Amino acid sequence: MTQLNPYLSFDGNAEEAMNFYGSVFGSDLATVMRWGDNPQCESFSDADKNKVMHTALPVGDSMIMASDFVGMPGQEYTAGNNF
């Protein structure tokens, strides 16, 4: 049996999207970690600190994992770089 564990990146709505996927698949988020929980991110803005650094949703034998994109120098969120 093959497991598929996709990792998705969202532009600030990862928790909302993953909760929706959970309602579709009948599952609850296994974890939600925020960027502000990471001491190395203390210089992030309050808005970025509240974004999701990592979340996981069990779906059968697989996991859908996700985070919110936080812009770093030279990077920006664009459709196509979100998985």
C-alpha positions in Angstrom: 0.0 0.0 0.0 1.3 3.5 -0.9 0.9 6.4 1.4 0.4 9.9 0.0 1.4 12.7 2.4 1.1 16.0 0.6 2.4 19.2 2.1 0.4 22.3 1.1 1.3 26.0 1.6 -1.4 28.6 2.1 -1.4 32.4 2.1 -2.7 32.9 5.6 -5.7 30.6 5.6 -4.1 27.2 6.3 -6.1 26.5 9.5 -9.4 27.4 7.8 -8.6 25.2 4.8 -7.4 22.3 6.9 -10.5 22.5 9.1 -12.6 22.4 5.9 -10.7 19.3 4.7 -11.3 17.8 8.1 -15.0 18.3 7.8 -14.9 16.6 4.4 -12.9 13.6 5.5 -14.4 13.3 9.0 -11.2 14.0 10.8 -9.7 16.5 13.3 -6.4 18.3 13.1 -3.6 16.3 14.8 -1.6 19.4 15.6 -1.4 23.1 15.0 1.9 24.9 15.6 2.2 28.6 15.0 5.2 30.6 13.8 5.1 32.5 17.1 5.7 29.3 19.0 9.2 29.1 17.5 11.7 31.3 19.4 13.7 31.8 16.2 10.8 33.7 14.8 10.6 36.4 17.5 11.3 39.1 15.0 8.2 38.2 12.9 5.3 40.6 12.8 2.4 39.7 15.1 0.3 38.8 12.1 3.0 36.4 10.9 3.5 34.9 14.3 -0.2 33.9 14.4 0.1 32.1 11.0 0.3 28.3 11.0 3.9 27.0 10.9 2.7 23.3 10.7 -0.5 21.4 10.9 -1.4 17.8 10.0 -4.7 16.2 9.2 -4.9 12.4 9.4 -6.9 10.9 6.4 -7.0 7.1 6.6 -3.4 5.9 6.6 -2.1 9.2 5.2 -1.6 12.8 6.4 -2.3 16.1 4.7 0.2 18.6 6.1 0.2 22.3 5.6 1.5 25.7 6.7 1.0 29.4 6.0 3.6 31.1 3.8 5.6 33.7 5.6 7.6 35.9 3.2 11.4 35.9 3.6 13.7 38.1 1.6 13.7 37.1 -2.0 10.6 34.9 -1.6 6.9 35.6 -2.3 3.8 33.4 -2.3 2.8 32.6 -5.9 0.3 30.2 -7.3 2.3 27.1 -8.2 4.8 27.2 -5.3 2.2 26.2 -2.7 2.8 22.4 -2.6 
